[in-house]
Amino acid sequence: MSRPWSLFDDHLRLAVRLKPNGGRDALDGIEADGEGEAFLKARVTAVPEKGKANKALILLIAQSLRIPKSSVSLISGDTARKKILRINGDPEDLVKKLEIFLG
């Protein structure tokens, strides 16, 4: 299975499938969609109103990777379940943190 991230010089782009009202805040591993594109599955307790679920996702990713939440931003998917996040920092270091966190 492919990975849900792309590496760039100064950041990493992460594809996420978000489930708002998910009962808890958690990263639930990697899955592929019907076209074989990989996504990180995430769930948050926040509701999908006025960007609350997006803010909760950014906080969850930042806490999981132990980076400032200002390093994480939403590139696309503001109102969709599938989102692309930009995570600023050394991409190799960020991938190591993701792989450790996801097991």
C-alpha positions in Angstrom: 0.0 0.0 0.0 1.2 3.5 -0.8 1.8 6.1 1.9 -0.6 9.0 2.6 2.2 11.6 2.5 4.3 13.4 0.0 7.7 14.9 0.8 8.9 18.4 -0.2 12.0 20.4 0.6 10.6 22.1 3.8 7.3 20.3 4.5 5.3 17.2 4.2 1.8 16.9 2.7 -0.5 14.4 4.4 -3.8 13.0 3.0 -6.4 12.5 5.7 -9.9 11.1 5.8 -11.6 12.7 8.8 -14.6 11.4 10.7 -16.1 14.2 12.8 -18.3 13.3 15.8 -16.1 10.2 16.0 -16.5 9.6 19.8 -12.9 10.3 20.5 -9.9 12.0 19.1 -7.6 9.4 17.5 -5.5 8.4 14.5 -6.8 5.0 13.3 -4.1 3.9 10.8 -3.8 4.0 7.0 -6.4 2.8 4.5 -6.8 3.0 0.7 -9.9 4.4 -1.1 -11.5 2.8 -4.1 -8.8 4.2 -6.5 -6.0 2.9 -4.3 -5.0 6.3 -2.9 -3.8 6.1 0.7 -5.2 8.2 3.5 -4.6 8.5 7.2 -7.8 7.7 9.0 -8.6 10.2 11.8 -11.5 10.8 14.1 -12.3 13.8 16.3 -15.1 14.5 18.8 -15.7 17.9 17.4 -18.7 18.6 15.1 -18.2 19.7 11.5 -19.5 23.2 12.0 -17.6 26.5 11.5 -14.3 24.7 11.1 -14.4 23.0 14.6 -13.5 19.5 13.3 -10.7 20.9 11.1 -9.2 22.7 14.1 -9.5 19.6 16.2 -7.8 17.6 13.4 -4.9 20.1 13.3 -4.5 19.9 17.1 -4.6 16.1 17.0 -1.9 15.9 14.3 0.3 18.4 16.1 0.0 16.6 19.5 0.6 13.2 17.9 3.8 14.4 16.2 4.8 16.6 19.1 5.1 19.8 17.0 3.5 23.2 17.3 0.0 23.4 15.9 1.1 26.4 13.9 3.2 24.0 11.8 0.1 22.3 10.6 -2.3 23.9 8.1 -5.2 22.8 5.9 -4.4 23.0 2.1 -7.6 21.5 0.8 -10.8 19.8 1.8 -12.2 22.5 4.1 -15.7 21.0 4.0 -14.9 17.5 2.7 -14.0 14.4 4.6 -10.8 13.9 2.6 -8.3 16.6 3.4 -4.7 17.6 2.5 -2.6 19.0 5.4 0.7 20.8 5.1 3.1 20.0 7.9 6.1 22.3 8.1 9.4 21.0 9.2 12.1 18.5 8.1 10.1 16.0 6.0 12.3 13.0 6.9 11.9 13.7 10.6 8.2 14.1 10.2 7.9 10.7 8.4 9.9 9.0 11.2 7.5 10.5 13.8 4.4 9.4 11.8 5.8 5.9 11.3 6.6 5.6 15.0 3.2 6.8 16.0 1.3 4.6 13.6 3.4 1.6 14.5 
